[in-house]
Amino acid sequence: MTAIASADLHDPAVFQAGIPHDVFAEMRRTPGLTWSPDSNGTRGFWSVTRFEDLVTVSRDTATYSSGEGHIQIYDIDDDALAARASMIDMDPPIHTRLRRLISSAFTPRHVQDYRAAIQLRVAACLDELEASGGGNWVDIVAKPIPIGVICDLMGVPEADHNYLIGLTDHLVAGTGAEPLEPTAYGNTTDLRLLPFNSPAAFAMSQYAAELADKRRQEPADDLITKLIEAEIDGERLSTEEFANFFRLMIFAGNETTRSSMAHLALHLAQFPEAFDAVRKDRSLISAVTDEVIRYSSAILYFRRTVMTPTVLSGTELSPGDKVVMWYSAANFDDAQFSNPHEFRVDRPTSSPHVAFGGGGAHFCLGASLARLEIAELIAAVLDRGISFASVGEPEYVESNFVNGIENLEVAL
């Protein structure tokens, strides 16, 4: 008998107070996969909520495709799939070839070269926070740091960083329930053809094209130049391919780290004993960083499409079935994590989280960079002895895709 989800996971409202842990716990306890029926014209899907099942799906791109169908829950037309396609929407071998274009910039060894620049950005943001005695932690700390870092790598001028922050906010708004103004940013493209159904995707493509033109005239030591000069099978990226690549880099390199940094303020207030332990023993920085990332689970899910008849966790799946991997559920699977709702800095490294994916071809390219940024922020907060007199209630981003916080007022 098919188990039906107790909440409509199509609906962003289900996530308005953060991860719906009770819903996911019930799904993990239920044998097999859980079915979410059709909703508002979108086909139903199977939910993967257990850690072991999620890893299975992540590592089998032949059975569970990113290139067929869509990587988000809602359905889109075939022409929209082609128009939106970036590296994350593709399967090997084309995904592998695209990934190689930039992978060297994100190796664990290479990202250490960015440490000094990250420290400067962290210091500037915390200086502002301390000078004002608090404020919106998201605006002052969580937003500026990751966008600054990824823009530095890409070669985006400092003066444009806030503009791109606004665009990424508007991209995420496309995963909410409220319709967006189609003509925002001068958009003339049908929203169904744009990633996240957001006019901000149009604006970001326009910006990417203009920046690429500048780099063709004045090459620089940055990823923009590397991408426009790179060749795949003897051909350079088209204007549309480059724009999709740029948009993915800005969104993925910014939004996920920013969400984890936003949640960090909550963790600092809720779990002071854990951070006291790190303050006394800095060898725990790496462990507490990963616990922040696991607990935050910044990206709630990604979807795959079944390509061949298969069975997962006792559930029979057919070609065309939608399978949604809920990282936000698997990261709290008590079969993988002892007392998963405890925030611990002594979790064994043999039990890695899946906030960066469950391994395989689509494991997060920027995982090392995200870890370094978050670790440097934690270290700086501890070095300065920053503590909160009060932390307000978080205002979550309206989305069933990103576990983001829009506003979080803190007083030092």
VMD Tcl script that draws the C-alpha trace (Angstrom):
set ca {
  {0.00 0.00 0.00}
  {1.39 3.41 -0.99}
  {2.07 5.77 1.89}
  {0.84 9.33 1.28}
  {2.73 12.32 2.71}
  {0.88 13.99 5.58}
  {1.78 17.47 4.30}
  {1.69 18.99 0.82}
  {5.41 19.35 0.13}
  {4.60 21.22 -3.09}
  {3.53 24.11 -0.85}
  {6.21 26.57 0.37}
  {4.01 27.36 3.37}
  {4.95 23.98 4.86}
  {8.50 25.35 5.28}
  {7.61 28.79 6.66}
  {8.92 27.91 10.12}
  {11.96 26.02 8.85}
  {12.40 22.31 8.19}
  {9.18 20.37 8.98}
  {10.97 17.78 11.10}
  {7.83 16.00 12.33}
  {6.65 15.43 8.76}
  {10.00 14.06 7.65}
  {10.39 11.87 10.74}
  {7.05 10.23 9.97}
  {8.14 9.64 6.36}
  {11.43 8.06 7.43}
  {9.57 5.68 9.73}
  {7.19 4.63 6.97}
  {8.38 1.60 4.94}
  {9.20 2.39 1.32}
  {9.04 5.80 -0.28}
  {6.26 8.27 0.44}
  {4.03 9.66 -2.31}
  {3.01 13.30 -2.68}
  {-0.04 13.49 -5.00}
  {-0.53 15.94 -7.85}
  {-1.01 19.52 -6.66}
  {-2.01 22.70 -8.53}
  {-1.29 21.18 -11.91}
  {2.07 19.70 -10.91}
  {2.55 15.93 -11.08}
  {3.08 14.02 -7.89}
  {6.44 12.67 -6.76}
  {8.16 10.12 -4.55}
  {10.07 11.46 -1.55}
  {13.47 10.10 -0.52}
  {13.97 10.97 3.14}
  {16.37 8.30 4.45}
  {20.11 8.84 4.25}
  {20.99 5.52 2.62}
  {18.30 5.87 -0.07}
  {19.38 9.42 -0.87}
  {22.99 8.36 -1.37}
  {21.80 5.57 -3.70}
  {19.90 8.04 -5.89}
  {22.71 10.60 -5.88}
  {25.32 8.17 -7.12}
  {23.30 6.51 -9.88}
  {22.89 9.09 -12.65}
  {22.00 6.40 -15.18}
  {18.84 5.44 -13.27}
  {18.05 8.80 -11.70}
  {18.62 11.62 -14.20}
  {19.20 15.35 -13.79}
  {19.08 15.93 -17.53}
  {15.65 14.38 -18.08}
  {12.73 16.27 -16.60}
  {13.60 19.00 -14.13}
  {15.70 19.28 -10.97}
  {12.90 21.02 -9.06}
  {9.53 19.66 -8.04}
  {7.39 21.55 -10.49}
  {7.14 20.49 -14.13}
  {8.29 22.60 -17.08}
  {7.99 22.24 -20.85}
  {10.70 20.73 -23.01}
  {11.58 24.05 -24.61}
  {11.96 25.57 -21.15}
  {14.29 22.74 -20.15}
  {16.56 23.53 -23.07}
  {16.49 27.28 -22.40}
  {17.25 26.92 -18.68}
  {19.87 24.17 -18.87}
  {23.08 24.68 -16.92}
  {25.64 22.21 -15.63}
  {23.44 21.19 -12.71}
  {20.66 20.16 -15.11}
  {22.85 17.72 -17.03}
  {24.11 14.17 -16.67}
  {27.58 12.81 -17.43}
  {29.43 12.96 -19.74}
  {28.47 16.54 -20.71}
  {28.12 17.49 -17.03}
  {31.62 16.14 -16.39}
  {33.13 18.15 -19.26}
  {31.49 21.37 -18.08}
  {32.51 20.77 -14.48}
  {36.14 20.39 -15.49}
  {36.14 23.96 -16.82}
  {36.13 25.40 -13.32}
  {36.81 22.53 -10.92}
  {40.46 23.47 -10.37}
  {39.40 26.76 -8.76}
  {37.49 24.89 -6.05}
  {39.87 22.15 -4.96}
  {40.52 22.02 -1.18}
  {44.13 23.08 -1.77}
  {43.27 25.94 -4.10}
  {40.57 27.49 -1.93}
  {43.14 28.04 0.82}
  {44.50 30.83 -1.39}
  {41.25 32.72 -0.74}
  {41.57 32.63 3.06}
  {43.05 36.11 3.49}
  {40.40 37.72 1.28}
  {37.65 35.87 3.16}
  {39.05 37.05 6.49}
  {38.98 40.67 5.31}
  {35.33 40.37 4.27}
  {34.39 38.68 7.55}
  {36.19 41.37 9.56}
  {34.47 44.21 7.68}
  {31.02 42.73 8.30}
  {31.63 42.04 11.98}
  {33.08 45.54 12.41}
  {29.78 46.93 11.13}
  {27.76 44.61 13.36}
  {29.73 45.60 16.46}
  {29.66 49.30 15.62}
  {25.89 49.24 15.42}
  {25.44 46.98 18.45}
  {23.51 44.48 16.35}
  {20.90 44.64 13.62}
  {19.70 42.30 10.90}
  {22.36 39.56 10.97}
  {21.35 38.48 7.47}
  {21.88 41.87 5.84}
  {25.00 42.80 7.77}
  {26.82 39.44 7.88}
  {25.25 36.53 6.01}
  {24.52 38.22 2.67}
  {27.70 40.24 1.97}
  {30.36 37.63 2.72}
  {29.55 34.78 0.28}
  {28.46 37.06 -2.58}
  {31.70 38.99 -2.14}
  {33.81 35.85 -2.25}
  {32.18 34.26 -5.31}
  {32.14 37.60 -7.14}
  {35.85 37.99 -6.46}
  {36.47 34.60 -8.05}
  {34.23 35.33 -11.00}
  {35.64 38.81 -11.58}
  {32.51 40.83 -10.75}
  {33.24 44.45 -9.73}
  {32.66 45.28 -6.06}
  {30.17 48.00 -7.01}
  {27.84 45.37 -8.51}
  {27.73 42.98 -5.54}
  {24.58 44.44 -3.96}
  {22.83 44.32 -7.32}
  {23.56 40.60 -7.58}
  {22.38 40.05 -4.01}
  {19.06 41.56 -5.04}
  {18.90 39.35 -8.12}
  {19.55 36.15 -6.15}
  {16.85 37.18 -3.65}
  {14.45 37.56 -6.56}
  {15.49 34.19 -8.00}
  {14.60 32.44 -4.74}
  {11.30 34.35 -4.65}
  {10.39 32.38 -7.75}
  {10.20 29.22 -5.61}
  {7.54 30.79 -3.40}
  {3.79 30.79 -3.85}
  {3.36 34.43 -4.90}
  {3.55 35.22 -8.63}
  {6.30 37.60 -9.71}
  {5.95 40.69 -11.88}
  {6.83 39.39 -15.38}
  {8.31 42.67 -16.65}
  {10.62 43.37 -13.70}
  {14.17 44.32 -14.74}
  {12.84 45.01 -18.23}
  {12.23 41.31 -18.81}
  {10.67 40.39 -22.15}
  {11.03 36.59 -21.85}
  {8.14 34.29 -20.96}
  {8.66 33.43 -17.28}
  {8.20 29.71 -17.94}
  {11.46 29.81 -19.95}
  {13.43 31.37 -17.09}
  {15.06 29.53 -14.14}
  {12.91 29.75 -11.01}
  {10.24 31.41 -13.20}
  {11.86 34.69 -12.17}
  {12.57 37.82 -14.21}
  {15.76 38.12 -12.16}
  {17.13 35.27 -14.29}
  {16.71 37.49 -17.35}
  {18.50 40.37 -15.61}
  {21.36 38.12 -14.53}
  {21.75 36.80 -18.08}
  {21.90 40.37 -19.38}
  {24.50 41.26 -16.79}
  {26.56 38.15 -17.61}
  {26.56 38.97 -21.31}
  {27.75 42.53 -20.66}
  {30.52 41.35 -18.34}
  {31.62 38.71 -20.85}
  {31.91 41.37 -23.55}
  {34.17 43.43 -21.28}
  {36.38 40.40 -20.59}
  {36.72 39.62 -24.29}
  {38.15 43.10 -24.70}
  {40.13 43.09 -21.45}
  {40.92 39.53 -20.25}
  {41.65 39.10 -16.54}
  {42.75 36.40 -14.11}
  {39.23 35.33 -13.18}
  {36.63 32.65 -13.90}
  {34.72 34.86 -16.35}
  {37.74 35.02 -18.63}
  {38.40 31.32 -18.19}
  {34.84 30.43 -19.18}
  {34.63 32.62 -22.27}
  {37.97 31.29 -23.52}
  {37.28 27.62 -22.72}
  {36.30 25.10 -25.39}
  {34.04 22.05 -25.13}
  {34.52 19.56 -27.97}
  {36.27 22.29 -29.95}
  {33.55 24.91 -29.44}
  {33.31 27.80 -27.03}
  {30.26 28.36 -24.83}
  {27.42 30.18 -26.54}
  {26.10 33.41 -25.03}
  {23.16 31.49 -23.54}
  {25.36 28.68 -22.18}
  {27.71 31.19 -20.60}
  {24.81 33.09 -19.02}
  {23.39 29.87 -17.55}
  {26.84 28.97 -16.20}
  {27.28 32.43 -14.68}
  {23.86 32.35 -13.06}
  {24.51 28.92 -11.55}
  {27.87 30.02 -10.14}
  {26.47 33.18 -8.58}
  {23.43 31.44 -7.13}
  {25.14 28.26 -5.90}
  {28.24 30.07 -4.67}
  {26.20 32.58 -2.74}
  {22.75 31.44 -1.68}
  {23.64 28.18 0.06}
  {26.56 29.57 2.09}
  {24.54 32.63 2.96}
  {21.70 30.47 4.31}
  {24.08 28.50 6.51}
  {25.63 31.74 7.79}
  {22.16 33.09 8.53}
  {21.35 29.99 10.59}
  {24.68 30.31 12.41}
  {23.28 33.18 14.49}
  {20.47 30.89 15.66}
  {22.96 28.16 16.49}
  {25.19 30.55 18.45}
  {22.20 31.52 20.58}
  {20.63 28.07 20.91}
  {23.76 25.99 21.51}
  {26.21 28.15 23.50}
  {27.86 25.14 25.17}
  {28.94 23.76 21.79}
  {30.59 27.02 20.80}
  {32.17 27.41 24.24}
  {33.86 24.06 23.61}
  {35.16 25.32 20.26}
  {36.37 28.56 21.87}
  {38.50 26.48 24.23}
  {39.64 23.97 21.60}
  {40.06 25.44 18.11}
  {40.75 22.00 16.67}
  {36.94 21.63 16.76}
  {36.40 24.40 14.18}
  {36.09 21.92 11.32}
  {33.59 19.78 13.23}
  {31.38 22.67 14.30}
  {31.43 24.05 10.75}
  {30.04 20.80 9.38}
  {27.46 20.67 12.15}
  {26.27 24.16 11.21}
  {26.00 23.05 7.57}
  {24.16 19.80 8.46}
  {21.78 21.49 10.84}
  {21.01 24.29 8.38}
  {20.55 22.05 5.31}
  {20.48 25.16 3.12}
  {19.15 23.40 0.02}
  {16.07 21.46 1.03}
  {15.91 19.13 -1.96}
  {16.82 18.27 -5.53}
  {14.72 16.17 -7.86}
  {15.68 13.39 -10.25}
  {13.68 11.58 -12.96}
  {13.63 7.79 -13.19}
  {15.04 6.50 -16.49}
  {14.58 2.74 -16.17}
  {12.36 0.45 -14.06}
  {13.90 0.04 -10.62}
  {13.10 -0.59 -6.97}
  {14.18 1.73 -4.17}
  {13.52 0.92 -0.53}
  {10.95 -1.65 -1.64}
  {9.02 0.84 -3.82}
  {8.69 0.06 -7.51}
  {9.57 3.03 -9.72}
  {8.81 3.51 -13.42}
  {10.47 5.62 -16.13}
  {9.30 9.22 -15.86}
  {8.61 9.04 -12.13}
  {9.78 12.04 -10.15}
  {12.05 11.28 -7.19}
  {12.79 14.11 -4.74}
  {15.83 13.83 -2.50}
  {15.12 15.71 0.74}
  {18.57 16.55 2.11}
  {16.81 18.34 4.95}
  {15.27 15.01 5.98}
  {18.27 12.72 5.40}
  {20.50 15.01 7.50}
  {18.36 14.16 10.53}
  {18.06 10.41 9.90}
  {18.72 8.71 13.24}
  {19.87 5.60 11.38}
  {22.87 7.69 10.27}
  {23.24 10.30 13.04}
  {23.07 9.55 16.74}
  {20.58 11.95 18.35}
  {20.31 13.97 15.12}
  {18.53 16.95 16.71}
  {21.41 17.51 19.11}
  {23.92 20.09 17.90}
  {27.24 18.34 18.52}
  {30.85 19.16 17.78}
  {32.01 15.59 18.36}
  {30.19 13.84 15.54}
  {32.44 11.20 13.92}
  {33.74 12.04 10.47}
  {32.59 8.56 9.42}
  {29.03 9.95 9.43}
  {29.14 12.74 6.83}
  {26.07 14.85 6.14}
  {24.47 15.27 2.71}
  {24.00 19.05 2.71}
  {26.44 19.13 -0.23}
  {24.73 16.19 -1.91}
  {24.99 12.47 -1.45}
  {28.15 12.04 -3.48}
  {28.55 11.16 -7.12}
  {28.70 13.44 -10.15}
  {26.70 16.29 -8.64}
  {28.48 16.59 -5.29}
  {28.71 20.33 -4.56}
  {31.67 21.82 -6.41}
  {32.03 24.62 -3.89}
  {31.92 22.50 -0.72}
  {35.50 23.32 0.30}
  {34.97 27.03 -0.28}
  {31.72 27.07 1.69}
  {33.37 25.25 4.59}
  {36.25 27.74 4.63}
  {33.95 30.79 4.60}
  {31.78 29.47 7.43}
  {34.78 28.34 9.46}
  {36.40 31.76 9.17}
  {33.19 33.46 10.29}
  {32.87 31.16 13.31}
  {36.52 31.69 14.26}
  {36.18 35.47 14.00}
  {33.00 35.52 16.11}
  {34.77 33.48 18.80}
  {37.95 35.57 18.60}
  {35.97 38.76 19.18}
  {33.92 37.25 21.98}
  {30.70 38.22 20.23}
  {27.59 37.11 22.07}
  {23.93 38.05 21.77}
  {21.81 39.82 24.34}
  {18.83 38.80 22.24}
  {18.00 37.05 18.98}
  {14.63 37.64 17.39}
  {12.36 35.23 15.60}
  {13.70 34.38 12.14}
  {11.69 35.40 9.10}
  {12.16 32.51 6.69}
  {12.34 32.87 2.92}
  {9.10 31.65 1.37}
  {10.41 28.59 -0.45}
  {10.28 24.81 -0.43}
  {13.71 24.75 -2.12}
  {15.98 26.98 -0.03}
  {16.04 26.88 3.78}
  {16.87 30.56 3.89}
  {16.34 33.31 6.46}
  {15.42 36.77 5.22}
  {15.51 38.65 8.52}
  {17.02 37.86 11.90}
  {17.46 40.73 14.34}
  {20.24 40.35 16.91}
  {21.42 42.60 19.74}
  {24.98 42.28 21.00}
}
mol new
graphics top color blue
foreach p $ca { graphics top sphere $p radius 0.5 }
foreach p [lrange $ca 0 end-1] q [lrange $ca 1 end] { graphics top cylinder $p $q radius 0.2 }
display resetview
